[in-house]
Amino acid sequence: MQILKEVDKPGSDVESYVIKLDKILLQKIEMMTTLRKQTLDFYKNIKTEEALASLFHEMQEQYDEDDFQPG
């Protein structure tokens, strides 16, 4: 908002405003890209944990069934 206030003044440098705005937008894009990557990594970790927990429970059930069979 600060650079927008500056460009609203009479005789302001519009080219400077555009350059500053572009720099800010690039920084925000980089931050969002980083956050998105971190979110996707977190999601992958959750799915991996869910799959491992499911596998563990299946193996535990199989072990319990094998343990109690006559024989």
N, CA, C and O atoms as a Tripos MOL2 file, in Angstrom:
@<TRIPOS>MOLECULE
protein
  284   283    71     0     0
PROTEIN
NO_CHARGES

@<TRIPOS>ATOM
      1 N           0.8210   -1.1960    0.0000 N.3       1 MET1
      2 CA          0.0000    0.0000    0.0000 C.3       1 MET1
      3 C           0.8620    1.2550    0.0000 C.2       1 MET1
      4 O           0.4760    2.2920   -0.5400 O.2       1 MET1
      5 N           2.0410    1.1430    0.6180 N.am      2 GLN2
      6 CA          2.9180    2.3050    0.6930 C.3       2 GLN2
      7 C           3.3380    2.7750   -0.7030 C.2       2 GLN2
      8 O           3.3190    3.9730   -0.9850 O.2       2 GLN2
      9 N           3.7150    1.8380   -1.5710 N.am      3 ILE3
     10 CA          4.1310    2.2540   -2.9150 C.3       3 ILE3
     11 C           2.9520    2.7730   -3.7280 C.2       3 ILE3
     12 O           3.1300    3.6090   -4.6140 O.2       3 ILE3
     13 N           1.7570    2.2880   -3.4350 N.am      4 LEU4
     14 CA          0.5700    2.7940   -4.1240 C.3       4 LEU4
     15 C           0.3120    4.2440   -3.7180 C.2       4 LEU4
     16 O          -0.0580    5.0660   -4.5560 O.2       4 LEU4
     17 N           0.5050    4.5600   -2.4350 N.am      5 LYS5
     18 CA          0.3480    5.9350   -1.9750 C.3       5 LYS5
     19 C           1.3540    6.8540   -2.6640 C.2       5 LYS5
     20 O           1.0390    7.9940   -3.0080 O.2       5 LYS5
     21 N           2.5660    6.3420   -2.8580 N.am      6 GLU6
     22 CA          3.6070    7.1380   -3.5090 C.3       6 GLU6
     23 C           3.2490    7.4410   -4.9620 C.2       6 GLU6
     24 O           3.4710    8.5580   -5.4280 O.2       6 GLU6
     25 N           2.7070    6.4780   -5.6750 N.am      7 VAL7
     26 CA          2.4100    6.6760   -7.0910 C.3       7 VAL7
     27 C           1.1890    7.5800   -7.2760 C.2       7 VAL7
     28 O           1.0120    8.1650   -8.3450 O.2       7 VAL7
     29 N           0.3570    7.6960   -6.2590 N.am      8 ASP8
     30 CA         -0.8160    8.5810   -6.3360 C.3       8 ASP8
     31 C          -0.4310   10.0660   -6.2520 C.2       8 ASP8
     32 O          -1.2280   10.9290   -6.6200 O.2       8 ASP8
     33 N           0.7590   10.3610   -5.7810 N.am      9 LYS9
     34 CA          1.2050   11.7540   -5.6540 C.3       9 LYS9
     35 C           1.4770   12.3340   -7.0400 C.2       9 LYS9
     36 O           1.9460   11.6280   -7.9320 O.2       9 LYS9
     37 N           1.1870   13.5960   -7.2120 N.am     10 PRO10
     38 CA          1.4750   14.2390   -8.5090 C.3      10 PRO10
     39 C           2.9750   14.2000   -8.8280 C.2      10 PRO10
     40 O           3.8080   14.4340   -7.9520 O.2      10 PRO10
     41 N           3.3020   13.9080  -10.0630 N.am     11 GLY11
     42 CA          4.6980   13.8630  -10.5020 C.3      11 GLY11
     43 C           5.4480   12.6260  -10.0570 C.2      11 GLY11
     44 O           6.6770   12.5850  -10.1220 O.2      11 GLY11
     45 N           4.7220   11.6180   -9.6050 N.am     12 SER12
     46 CA          5.3830   10.4000   -9.1220 C.3      12 SER12
     47 C           5.9580    9.6040  -10.2920 C.2      12 SER12
     48 O           5.5740    9.7830  -11.4480 O.2      12 SER12
     49 N           6.8820    8.7270   -9.9500 N.am     13 ASP13
     50 CA          7.5660    7.9050  -10.9510 C.3      13 ASP13
     51 C           6.8140    6.5880  -11.1090 C.2      13 ASP13
     52 O           6.9810    5.6780  -10.2980 O.2      13 ASP13
     53 N           5.9970    6.4830  -12.1360 N.am     14 VAL14
     54 CA          5.1830    5.2930  -12.3630 C.3      14 VAL14
     55 C           6.0720    4.0900  -12.6780 C.2      14 VAL14
     56 O           5.7700    2.9720  -12.2610 O.2      14 VAL14
     57 N           7.1470    4.3050  -13.3970 N.am     15 GLU15
     58 CA          8.0530    3.2000  -13.7300 C.3      15 GLU15
     59 C           8.6500    2.5980  -12.4630 C.2      15 GLU15
     60 O           8.7580    1.3770  -12.3450 O.2      15 GLU15
     61 N           9.0300    3.4360  -11.5350 N.am     16 SER16
     62 CA          9.5670    2.9590  -10.2550 C.3      16 SER16
     63 C           8.5080    2.1590   -9.5080 C.2      16 SER16
     64 O           8.8120    1.1290   -8.9060 O.2      16 SER16
     65 N           7.2660    2.6330   -9.5470 N.am     17 TYR17
     66 CA          6.1530    1.9260   -8.9090 C.3      17 TYR17
     67 C           5.9960    0.5260   -9.4980 C.2      17 TYR17
     68 O           5.8500   -0.4500   -8.7610 O.2      17 TYR17
     69 N           6.0270    0.4320  -10.8130 N.am     18 VAL18
     70 CA          5.8510   -0.8610  -11.4730 C.3      18 VAL18
     71 C           6.9920   -1.8110  -11.0980 C.2      18 VAL18
     72 O           6.7580   -2.9950  -10.8550 O.2      18 VAL18
     73 N           8.2110   -1.3020  -11.0520 N.am     19 ILE19
     74 CA          9.3730   -2.1370  -10.6910 C.3      19 ILE19
     75 C           9.2450   -2.6250   -9.2520 C.2      19 ILE19
     76 O           9.4730   -3.8020   -8.9710 O.2      19 ILE19
     77 N           8.8820   -1.7230   -8.3440 N.am     20 LYS20
     78 CA          8.7250   -2.1160   -6.9310 C.3      20 LYS20
     79 C           7.5880   -3.1180   -6.7600 C.2      20 LYS20
     80 O           7.7210   -4.0950   -6.0230 O.2      20 LYS20
     81 N           6.4770   -2.8760   -7.4370 N.am     21 LEU21
     82 CA          5.3330   -3.7850   -7.3540 C.3      21 LEU21
     83 C           5.6990   -5.1650   -7.8910 C.2      21 LEU21
     84 O           5.3390   -6.1800   -7.2960 O.2      21 LEU21
     85 N           6.4070   -5.2020   -9.0050 N.am     22 ASP22
     86 CA          6.8340   -6.4760   -9.5810 C.3      22 ASP22
     87 C           7.7290   -7.2410   -8.6060 C.2      22 ASP22
     88 O           7.5910   -8.4560   -8.4580 O.2      22 ASP22
     89 N           8.6320   -6.5440   -7.9510 N.am     23 LYS23
     90 CA          9.5260   -7.1830   -6.9770 C.3      23 LYS23
     91 C           8.7240   -7.7850   -5.8200 C.2      23 LYS23
     92 O           8.9870   -8.9040   -5.3800 O.2      23 LYS23
     93 N           7.7460   -7.0220   -5.3380 N.am     24 ILE24
     94 CA          6.9010   -7.5080   -4.2470 C.3      24 ILE24
     95 C           6.1040   -8.7390   -4.6940 C.2      24 ILE24
     96 O           6.0010   -9.7180   -3.9560 O.2      24 ILE24
     97 N           5.5480   -8.6830   -5.8920 N.am     25 LEU25
     98 CA          4.7640   -9.8160   -6.4000 C.3      25 LEU25
     99 C           5.6270  -11.0630   -6.5600 C.2      25 LEU25
    100 O           5.1870  -12.1680   -6.2430 O.2      25 LEU25
    101 N           6.8450  -10.8930   -7.0470 N.am     26 LEU26
    102 CA          7.7560  -12.0380   -7.1870 C.3      26 LEU26
    103 C           8.0740  -12.6530   -5.8280 C.2      26 LEU26
    104 O           8.1340  -13.8760   -5.6940 O.2      26 LEU26
    105 N           8.2790  -11.8020   -4.8170 N.am     27 GLN27
    106 CA          8.5470  -12.3140   -3.4670 C.3      27 GLN27
    107 C           7.3480  -13.1010   -2.9400 C.2      27 GLN27
    108 O           7.5100  -14.1600   -2.3340 O.2      27 GLN27
    109 N           6.1640  -12.5820   -3.1730 N.am     28 LYS28
    110 CA          4.9530  -13.2720   -2.6970 C.3      28 LYS28
    111 C           4.7440  -14.5950   -3.4360 C.2      28 LYS28
    112 O           4.3440  -15.5930   -2.8360 O.2      28 LYS28
    113 N           5.0140  -14.5950   -4.7290 N.am     29 ILE29
    114 CA          4.9060  -15.8420   -5.4970 C.3      29 ILE29
    115 C           5.8830  -16.8800   -4.9480 C.2      29 ILE29
    116 O           5.5260  -18.0490   -4.7990 O.2      29 ILE29
    117 N           7.1010  -16.4630   -4.6510 N.am     30 GLU30
    118 CA          8.1000  -17.3870   -4.1000 C.3      30 GLU30
    119 C           7.6560  -17.9240   -2.7440 C.2      30 GLU30
    120 O           7.8240  -19.1090   -2.4580 O.2      30 GLU30
    121 N           7.0920  -17.0570   -1.9110 N.am     31 MET31
    122 CA          6.6140  -17.4970   -0.6000 C.3      31 MET31
    123 C           5.4650  -18.4920   -0.7450 C.2      31 MET31
    124 O           5.4200  -19.4980   -0.0360 O.2      31 MET31
    125 N           4.5340  -18.2150   -1.6620 N.am     32 MET32
    126 CA          3.4040  -19.1230   -1.8690 C.3      32 MET32
    127 C           3.8750  -20.4580   -2.4530 C.2      32 MET32
    128 O           3.3590  -21.5140   -2.0870 O.2      32 MET32
    129 N           4.8360  -20.4110   -3.3450 N.am     33 THR33
    130 CA          5.3640  -21.6410   -3.9270 C.3      33 THR33
    131 C           6.0230  -22.4940   -2.8490 C.2      33 THR33
    132 O           5.8390  -23.7100   -2.8120 O.2      33 THR33
    133 N           6.7850  -21.8540   -1.9780 N.am     34 THR34
    134 CA          7.4310  -22.5730   -0.8760 C.3      34 THR34
    135 C           6.3840  -23.1720    0.0620 C.2      34 THR34
    136 O           6.4920  -24.3300    0.4630 O.2      34 THR34
    137 N           5.3810  -22.3850    0.4060 N.am     35 LEU35
    138 CA          4.3160  -22.8790    1.2870 C.3      35 LEU35
    139 C           3.5660  -24.0380    0.6420 C.2      35 LEU35
    140 O           3.2310  -25.0120    1.3160 O.2      35 LEU35
    141 N           3.3020  -23.9400   -0.6560 N.am     36 ARG36
    142 CA          2.6000  -25.0210   -1.3580 C.3      36 ARG36
    143 C           3.4280  -26.2960   -1.3440 C.2      36 ARG36
    144 O           2.8910  -27.3820   -1.1230 O.2      36 ARG36
    145 N           4.7410  -26.1740   -1.5810 N.am     37 LYS37
    146 CA          5.6080  -27.3520   -1.5510 C.3      37 LYS37
    147 C           5.6070  -27.9830   -0.1590 C.2      37 LYS37
    148 O           5.5330  -29.2050   -0.0300 O.2      37 LYS37
    149 N           5.6870  -27.1630    0.8660 N.am     38 GLN38
    150 CA          5.6700  -27.6800    2.2340 C.3      38 GLN38
    151 C           4.3420  -28.3650    2.5440 C.2      38 GLN38
    152 O           4.3130  -29.3940    3.2190 O.2      38 GLN38
    153 N           3.2530  -27.7980    2.0550 N.am     39 THR39
    154 CA          1.9330  -28.3900    2.2630 C.3      39 THR39
    155 C           1.8290  -29.7360    1.5630 C.2      39 THR39
    156 O           1.3160  -30.6980    2.1350 O.2      39 THR39
    157 N           2.3140  -29.8100    0.3290 N.am     40 LEU40
    158 CA          2.2840  -31.0790   -0.4060 C.3      40 LEU40
    159 C           3.1690  -32.1290    0.2560 C.2      40 LEU40
    160 O           2.7950  -33.3010    0.3210 O.2      40 LEU40
    161 N           4.3330  -31.7230    0.7460 N.am     41 ASP41
    162 CA          5.2110  -32.6560    1.4580 C.3      41 ASP41
    163 C           4.5300  -33.1800    2.7240 C.2      41 ASP41
    164 O           4.6090  -34.3680    3.0370 O.2      41 ASP41
    165 N           3.8640  -32.2830    3.4430 N.am     42 PHE42
    166 CA          3.1470  -32.6790    4.6520 C.3      42 PHE42
    167 C           2.0380  -33.6680    4.3130 C.2      42 PHE42
    168 O           1.8520  -34.6650    5.0110 O.2      42 PHE42
    169 N           1.3020  -33.3880    3.2380 N.am     43 TYR43
    170 CA          0.2270  -34.2790    2.7980 C.3      43 TYR43
    171 C           0.7800  -35.6630    2.4460 C.2      43 TYR43
    172 O           0.1930  -36.6800    2.8150 O.2      43 TYR43
    173 N           1.8940  -35.6980    1.7410 N.am     44 LYS44
    174 CA          2.5150  -36.9780    1.3840 C.3      44 LYS44
    175 C           2.9210  -37.7480    2.6410 C.2      44 LYS44
    176 O           2.7590  -38.9660    2.7100 O.2      44 LYS44
    177 N           3.4480  -37.0290    3.6290 N.am     45 ASN45
    178 CA          3.8450  -37.6790    4.8770 C.3      45 ASN45
    179 C           2.6350  -38.2490    5.6160 C.2      45 ASN45
    180 O           2.7090  -39.3370    6.1880 O.2      45 ASN45
    181 N           1.5290  -37.5180    5.6040 N.am     46 ILE46
    182 CA          0.2960  -38.0090    6.2380 C.3      46 ILE46
    183 C          -0.1750  -39.2830    5.5450 C.2      46 ILE46
    184 O          -0.5300  -40.2580    6.2090 O.2      46 ILE46
    185 N          -0.1810  -39.2800    4.2110 N.am     47 LYS47
    186 CA         -0.6310  -40.4590    3.4620 C.3      47 LYS47
    187 C           0.2940  -41.6500    3.7080 C.2      47 LYS47
    188 O          -0.1730  -42.7830    3.8220 O.2      47 LYS47
    189 N           1.5870  -41.4010    3.7910 N.am     48 THR48
    190 CA          2.5360  -42.4770    4.0760 C.3      48 THR48
    191 C           2.2810  -43.0450    5.4650 C.2      48 THR48
    192 O           2.2790  -44.2610    5.6570 O.2      48 THR48
    193 N           2.0660  -42.1600    6.4310 N.am     49 GLU49
    194 CA          1.7840  -42.6060    7.7930 C.3      49 GLU49
    195 C           0.4930  -43.4190    7.8490 C.2      49 GLU49
    196 O           0.4330  -44.4400    8.5340 O.2      49 GLU49
    197 N          -0.5380  -42.9710    7.1330 N.am     50 GLU50
    198 CA         -1.7980  -43.7120    7.1010 C.3      50 GLU50
    199 C          -1.5960  -45.0970    6.4940 C.2      50 GLU50
    200 O          -2.1220  -46.0820    7.0130 O.2      50 GLU50
    201 N          -0.8430  -45.1810    5.4070 N.am     51 ALA51
    202 CA         -0.6000  -46.4700    4.7510 C.3      51 ALA51
    203 C           0.1810  -47.4040    5.6650 C.2      51 ALA51
    204 O          -0.1280  -48.5920    5.7530 O.2      51 ALA51
    205 N           1.1880  -46.8740    6.3430 N.am     52 LEU52
    206 CA          1.9800  -47.7040    7.2560 C.3      52 LEU52
    207 C           1.1480  -48.1670    8.4470 C.2      52 LEU52
    208 O           1.2660  -49.3130    8.8800 O.2      52 LEU52
    209 N           0.3130  -47.2850    8.9740 N.am     53 ALA53
    210 CA         -0.5470  -47.6630   10.0980 C.3      53 ALA53
    211 C          -1.5290  -48.7530    9.6750 C.2      53 ALA53
    212 O          -1.7740  -49.6970   10.4260 O.2      53 ALA53
    213 N          -2.0850  -48.6220    8.4820 N.am     54 SER54
    214 CA         -3.0120  -49.6300    7.9700 C.3      54 SER54
    215 C          -2.3100  -50.9720    7.7970 C.2      54 SER54
    216 O          -2.8400  -52.0150    8.1790 O.2      54 SER54
    217 N          -1.1240  -50.9360    7.2220 N.am     55 LEU55
    218 CA         -0.3400  -52.1580    7.0420 C.3      55 LEU55
    219 C           0.0000  -52.7930    8.3870 C.2      55 LEU55
    220 O          -0.0750  -54.0120    8.5420 O.2      55 LEU55
    221 N           0.3710  -51.9690    9.3460 N.am     56 PHE56
    222 CA          0.6960  -52.4740   10.6750 C.3      56 PHE56
    223 C          -0.5190  -53.1740   11.2930 C.2      56 PHE56
    224 O          -0.3910  -54.2600   11.8580 O.2      56 PHE56
    225 N          -1.6960  -52.5500   11.1850 N.am     57 HIS57
    226 CA         -2.8990  -53.1430   11.7550 C.3      57 HIS57
    227 C          -3.2680  -54.4460   11.0460 C.2      57 HIS57
    228 O          -3.6930  -55.4040   11.6920 O.2      57 HIS57
    229 N          -3.1090  -54.4840    9.7340 N.am     58 GLU58
    230 CA         -3.3740  -55.7200    8.9910 C.3      58 GLU58
    231 C          -2.4230  -56.8280    9.4420 C.2      58 GLU58
    232 O          -2.8450  -57.9650    9.6520 O.2      58 GLU58
    233 N          -1.1510  -56.4960    9.5890 N.am     59 MET59
    234 CA         -0.1710  -57.4940   10.0170 C.3      59 MET59
    235 C          -0.4430  -57.9380   11.4490 C.2      59 MET59
    236 O          -0.2910  -59.1130   11.7820 O.2      59 MET59
    237 N          -0.8450  -56.9970   12.2910 N.am     60 GLN60
    238 CA         -1.1480  -57.3230   13.6820 C.3      60 GLN60
    239 C          -2.3470  -58.2640   13.7540 C.2      60 GLN60
    240 O          -2.3390  -59.2150   14.5370 O.2      60 GLN60
    241 N          -3.3820  -58.0090   12.9450 N.am     61 GLU61
    242 CA         -4.5470  -58.8820   12.9100 C.3      61 GLU61
    243 C          -4.1620  -60.2720   12.4120 C.2      61 GLU61
    244 O          -4.6100  -61.2790   12.9600 O.2      61 GLU61
    245 N          -3.3420  -60.3200   11.3870 N.am     62 GLN62
    246 CA         -2.8930  -61.6130   10.8510 C.3      62 GLN62
    247 C          -2.0870  -62.3770   11.9010 C.2      62 GLN62
    248 O          -2.2440  -63.5870   12.0620 O.2      62 GLN62
    249 N          -1.2290  -61.6570   12.6040 N.am     63 TYR63
    250 CA         -0.4250  -62.2820   13.6510 C.3      63 TYR63
    251 C          -1.3290  -62.8290   14.7590 C.2      63 TYR63
    252 O          -1.1340  -63.9420   15.2450 O.2      63 TYR63
    253 N          -2.3190  -62.0250   15.1450 N.am     64 ASP64
    254 CA         -3.2350  -62.4510   16.1990 C.3      64 ASP64
    255 C          -4.0370  -63.6880   15.7490 C.2      64 ASP64
    256 O          -4.2470  -64.6040   16.5440 O.2      64 ASP64
    257 N          -4.4880  -63.7210   14.4820 N.am     65 GLU65
    258 CA         -5.2220  -64.8620   13.9740 C.3      65 GLU65
    259 C          -4.3400  -66.1070   13.9420 C.2      65 GLU65
    260 O          -4.7810  -67.1900   14.3280 O.2      65 GLU65
    261 N          -3.1190  -65.9630   13.4930 N.am     66 ASP66
    262 CA         -2.1950  -67.0970   13.4240 C.3      66 ASP66
    263 C          -1.8450  -67.5950   14.8130 C.2      66 ASP66
    264 O          -1.6350  -68.7940   15.0020 O.2      66 ASP66
    265 N          -1.7810  -66.7260   15.7610 N.am     67 ASP67
    266 CA         -1.3910  -67.0520   17.1130 C.3      67 ASP67
    267 C          -2.4550  -67.8670   17.8320 C.2      67 ASP67
    268 O          -2.1210  -68.6480   18.7220 O.2      67 ASP67
    269 N          -3.7250  -67.7080   17.4730 N.am     68 PHE68
    270 CA         -4.8080  -68.3600   18.1620 C.3      68 PHE68
    271 C          -5.3850  -69.5670   17.4290 C.2      68 PHE68
    272 O          -6.3650  -70.1510   17.8920 O.2      68 PHE68
    273 N          -4.8120  -69.9460   16.3150 N.am     69 GLN69
    274 CA         -5.3250  -71.1150   15.5790 C.3      69 GLN69
    275 C          -4.8240  -72.3840   16.2340 C.2      69 GLN69
    276 O          -3.6790  -72.4680   16.6760 O.2      69 GLN69
    277 N          -5.7160  -73.3810   16.2870 N.am     70 PRO70
    278 CA         -5.3120  -74.6610   16.8850 C.3      70 PRO70
    279 C          -4.2110  -75.3220   16.0440 C.2      70 PRO70
    280 O          -4.1960  -75.2530   14.8150 O.2      70 PRO70
    281 N          -3.3340  -75.9360   16.7430 N.am     71 GLY71
    282 CA         -2.4540  -76.6100   15.9000 C.3      71 GLY71
    283 C          -1.1530  -76.9710   16.2310 C.2      71 GLY71
    284 O          -0.4510  -77.5670   15.4130 O.2      71 GLY71
@<TRIPOS>BOND
     1     1     2 1
     2     2     3 1
     3     3     4 2
     4     3     5 am
     5     5     6 1
     6     6     7 1
     7     7     8 2
     8     7     9 am
     9     9    10 1
    10    10    11 1
    11    11    12 2
    12    11    13 am
    13    13    14 1
    14    14    15 1
    15    15    16 2
    16    15    17 am
    17    17    18 1
    18    18    19 1
    19    19    20 2
    20    19    21 am
    21    21    22 1
    22    22    23 1
    23    23    24 2
    24    23    25 am
    25    25    26 1
    26    26    27 1
    27    27    28 2
    28    27    29 am
    29    29    30 1
    30    30    31 1
    31    31    32 2
    32    31    33 am
    33    33    34 1
    34    34    35 1
    35    35    36 2
    36    35    37 am
    37    37    38 1
    38    38    39 1
    39    39    40 2
    40    39    41 am
    41    41    42 1
    42    42    43 1
    43    43    44 2
    44    43    45 am
    45    45    46 1
    46    46    47 1
    47    47    48 2
    48    47    49 am
    49    49    50 1
    50    50    51 1
    51    51    52 2
    52    51    53 am
    53    53    54 1
    54    54    55 1
    55    55    56 2
    56    55    57 am
    57    57    58 1
    58    58    59 1
    59    59    60 2
    60    59    61 am
    61    61    62 1
    62    62    63 1
    63    63    64 2
    64    63    65 am
    65    65    66 1
    66    66    67 1
    67    67    68 2
    68    67    69 am
    69    69    70 1
    70    70    71 1
    71    71    72 2
    72    71    73 am
    73    73    74 1
    74    74    75 1
    75    75    76 2
    76    75    77 am
    77    77    78 1
    78    78    79 1
    79    79    80 2
    80    79    81 am
    81    81    82 1
    82    82    83 1
    83    83    84 2
    84    83    85 am
    85    85    86 1
    86    86    87 1
    87    87    88 2
    88    87    89 am
    89    89    90 1
    90    90    91 1
    91    91    92 2
    92    91    93 am
    93    93    94 1
    94    94    95 1
    95    95    96 2
    96    95    97 am
    97    97    98 1
    98    98    99 1
    99    99   100 2
   100    99   101 am
   101   101   102 1
   102   102   103 1
   103   103   104 2
   104   103   105 am
   105   105   106 1
   106   106   107 1
   107   107   108 2
   108   107   109 am
   109   109   110 1
   110   110   111 1
   111   111   112 2
   112   111   113 am
   113   113   114 1
   114   114   115 1
   115   115   116 2
   116   115   117 am
   117   117   118 1
   118   118   119 1
   119   119   120 2
   120   119   121 am
   121   121   122 1
   122   122   123 1
   123   123   124 2
   124   123   125 am
   125   125   126 1
   126   126   127 1
   127   127   128 2
   128   127   129 am
   129   129   130 1
   130   130   131 1
   131   131   132 2
   132   131   133 am
   133   133   134 1
   134   134   135 1
   135   135   136 2
   136   135   137 am
   137   137   138 1
   138   138   139 1
   139   139   140 2
   140   139   141 am
   141   141   142 1
   142   142   143 1
   143   143   144 2
   144   143   145 am
   145   145   146 1
   146   146   147 1
   147   147   148 2
   148   147   149 am
   149   149   150 1
   150   150   151 1
   151   151   152 2
   152   151   153 am
   153   153   154 1
   154   154   155 1
   155   155   156 2
   156   155   157 am
   157   157   158 1
   158   158   159 1
   159   159   160 2
   160   159   161 am
   161   161   162 1
   162   162   163 1
   163   163   164 2
   164   163   165 am
   165   165   166 1
   166   166   167 1
   167   167   168 2
   168   167   169 am
   169   169   170 1
   170   170   171 1
   171   171   172 2
   172   171   173 am
   173   173   174 1
   174   174   175 1
   175   175   176 2
   176   175   177 am
   177   177   178 1
   178   178   179 1
   179   179   180 2
   180   179   181 am
   181   181   182 1
   182   182   183 1
   183   183   184 2
   184   183   185 am
   185   185   186 1
   186   186   187 1
   187   187   188 2
   188   187   189 am
   189   189   190 1
   190   190   191 1
   191   191   192 2
   192   191   193 am
   193   193   194 1
   194   194   195 1
   195   195   196 2
   196   195   197 am
   197   197   198 1
   198   198   199 1
   199   199   200 2
   200   199   201 am
   201   201   202 1
   202   202   203 1
   203   203   204 2
   204   203   205 am
   205   205   206 1
   206   206   207 1
   207   207   208 2
   208   207   209 am
   209   209   210 1
   210   210   211 1
   211   211   212 2
   212   211   213 am
   213   213   214 1
   214   214   215 1
   215   215   216 2
   216   215   217 am
   217   217   218 1
   218   218   219 1
   219   219   220 2
   220   219   221 am
   221   221   222 1
   222   222   223 1
   223   223   224 2
   224   223   225 am
   225   225   226 1
   226   226   227 1
   227   227   228 2
   228   227   229 am
   229   229   230 1
   230   230   231 1
   231   231   232 2
   232   231   233 am
   233   233   234 1
   234   234   235 1
   235   235   236 2
   236   235   237 am
   237   237   238 1
   238   238   239 1
   239   239   240 2
   240   239   241 am
   241   241   242 1
   242   242   243 1
   243   243   244 2
   244   243   245 am
   245   245   246 1
   246   246   247 1
   247   247   248 2
   248   247   249 am
   249   249   250 1
   250   250   251 1
   251   251   252 2
   252   251   253 am
   253   253   254 1
   254   254   255 1
   255   255   256 2
   256   255   257 am
   257   257   258 1
   258   258   259 1
   259   259   260 2
   260   259   261 am
   261   261   262 1
   262   262   263 1
   263   263   264 2
   264   263   265 am
   265   265   266 1
   266   266   267 1
   267   267   268 2
   268   267   269 am
   269   269   270 1
   270   270   271 1
   271   271   272 2
   272   271   273 am
   273   273   274 1
   274   274   275 1
   275   275   276 2
   276   275   277 am
   277   277   278 1
   278   278   279 1
   279   279   280 2
   280   279   281 am
   281   281   282 1
   282   282   283 1
   283   283   284 2
@<TRIPOS>SUBSTRUCTURE
     1 MET1         2 RESIDUE 1 A MET
     2 GLN2         6 RESIDUE 1 A GLN
     3 ILE3        10 RESIDUE 1 A ILE
     4 LEU4        14 RESIDUE 1 A LEU
     5 LYS5        18 RESIDUE 1 A LYS
     6 GLU6        22 RESIDUE 1 A GLU
     7 VAL7        26 RESIDUE 1 A VAL
     8 ASP8        30 RESIDUE 1 A ASP
     9 LYS9        34 RESIDUE 1 A LYS
    10 PRO10       38 RESIDUE 1 A PRO
    11 GLY11       42 RESIDUE 1 A GLY
    12 SER12       46 RESIDUE 1 A SER
    13 ASP13       50 RESIDUE 1 A ASP
    14 VAL14       54 RESIDUE 1 A VAL
    15 GLU15       58 RESIDUE 1 A GLU
    16 SER16       62 RESIDUE 1 A SER
    17 TYR17       66 RESIDUE 1 A TYR
    18 VAL18       70 RESIDUE 1 A VAL
    19 ILE19       74 RESIDUE 1 A ILE
    20 LYS20       78 RESIDUE 1 A LYS
    21 LEU21       82 RESIDUE 1 A LEU
    22 ASP22       86 RESIDUE 1 A ASP
    23 LYS23       90 RESIDUE 1 A LYS
    24 ILE24       94 RESIDUE 1 A ILE
    25 LEU25       98 RESIDUE 1 A LEU
    26 LEU26      102 RESIDUE 1 A LEU
    27 GLN27      106 RESIDUE 1 A GLN
    28 LYS28      110 RESIDUE 1 A LYS
    29 ILE29      114 RESIDUE 1 A ILE
    30 GLU30      118 RESIDUE 1 A GLU
    31 MET31      122 RESIDUE 1 A MET
    32 MET32      126 RESIDUE 1 A MET
    33 THR33      130 RESIDUE 1 A THR
    34 THR34      134 RESIDUE 1 A THR
    35 LEU35      138 RESIDUE 1 A LEU
    36 ARG36      142 RESIDUE 1 A ARG
    37 LYS37      146 RESIDUE 1 A LYS
    38 GLN38      150 RESIDUE 1 A GLN
    39 THR39      154 RESIDUE 1 A THR
    40 LEU40      158 RESIDUE 1 A LEU
    41 ASP41      162 RESIDUE 1 A ASP
    42 PHE42      166 RESIDUE 1 A PHE
    43 TYR43      170 RESIDUE 1 A TYR
    44 LYS44      174 RESIDUE 1 A LYS
    45 ASN45      178 RESIDUE 1 A ASN
    46 ILE46      182 RESIDUE 1 A ILE
    47 LYS47      186 RESIDUE 1 A LYS
    48 THR48      190 RESIDUE 1 A THR
    49 GLU49      194 RESIDUE 1 A GLU
    50 GLU50      198 RESIDUE 1 A GLU
    51 ALA51      202 RESIDUE 1 A ALA
    52 LEU52      206 RESIDUE 1 A LEU
    53 ALA53      210 RESIDUE 1 A ALA
    54 SER54      214 RESIDUE 1 A SER
    55 LEU55      218 RESIDUE 1 A LEU
    56 PHE56      222 RESIDUE 1 A PHE
    57 HIS57      226 RESIDUE 1 A HIS
    58 GLU58      230 RESIDUE 1 A GLU
    59 MET59      234 RESIDUE 1 A MET
    60 GLN60      238 RESIDUE 1 A GLN
    61 GLU61      242 RESIDUE 1 A GLU
    62 GLN62      246 RESIDUE 1 A GLN
    63 TYR63      250 RESIDUE 1 A TYR
    64 ASP64      254 RESIDUE 1 A ASP
    65 GLU65      258 RESIDUE 1 A GLU
    66 ASP66      262 RESIDUE 1 A ASP
    67 ASP67      266 RESIDUE 1 A ASP
    68 PHE68      270 RESIDUE 1 A PHE
    69 GLN69      274 RESIDUE 1 A GLN
    70 PRO70      278 RESIDUE 1 A PRO
    71 GLY71      282 RESIDUE 1 A GLY
